[in-house]
Amino acid sequence: MSIFGRLFGKWGLISRGCQNIKFFIQRGRKGYCDKDLWEMNTWFAKTVSRMMKEFSKVNISFPTESDTICPGYNEMSDEGKYQAFTKLTYHIGTLLEKSGGYIHVWEYKEETERTRAKDKAFDLMRDNFFDLWW
């Protein structure tokens, strides 16, 4: 392939650079880009896992009562509730990170572990949804 083809071809450096700029602008405007739509599961797993881990580090409050965060939560001291809630949000982020999104054909042996991690993360998010952001 000629240097011209490498620079200006359909998948050349200039074309990819222009696409990356377009995607950057779309992410700034919409929060996602066209490329993210094709791999929404990967985007979700990467983005929300990072968000949950960051949230566990910067949150300044916690629910005063909950039946789903951990057993005995309502009887804990405020410090214990804060630690339990922080641990929960970090755990959700870790599980989503393990789920990883897109699965390649050669990774099917890990699929059950990844599926279990995804299911557990979504169960925890569902059970504690209003406690996470409300």
C-alpha positions, 0 to 999 in steps of 0.5 A, a space after each residue: 500500500 502506498 503512503 497516500 493510501 495509508 494516509 487518505 484511504 478509507 481506514 487511513 490515518 487522516 480518516 481515523 483521526 477525523 472520526 476520532 474528532 467526530 466521536 470526541 465532539 459527540 461524546 461532549 454533546 451527548 455523553 456517547 458517540 456513534 461508536 459506543 452504540 455498536 458496543 453498548 455493553 462494553 461502554 456500559 461496563 467500562 463507564 458505570 464500573 468507573 463511575 461506581 468506583 469513583 462514587 465509592 471514593 467521593 460520596 459524602 452521605 449514606 442511606 440511614 435505613 436499608 434492608 438490602 445493603 447488608 444484614 444488620 445495616 439498620 442497627 449499625 453506627 453511622 460510621 459502620 453504615 458509611 463503610 458498608 455503603 462505600 463497600 457496596 458501591 465499590 463492589 458493584 463497580 468491581 463486578 461490572 468491571 469483571 463483566 467486561 462487556 463484549 465477549 470474543 469467541 475464544 473467551 467463552 470459557 470465561 463467559 459463565 464467570 462474567 455472566 455471574 458477575 454481571 447478574 450480581 452487579 445488576 441485582 445489587 444495583 436494582 435492590 439498592 437503586 434508590 439508595 445509590 442516587 436518591 
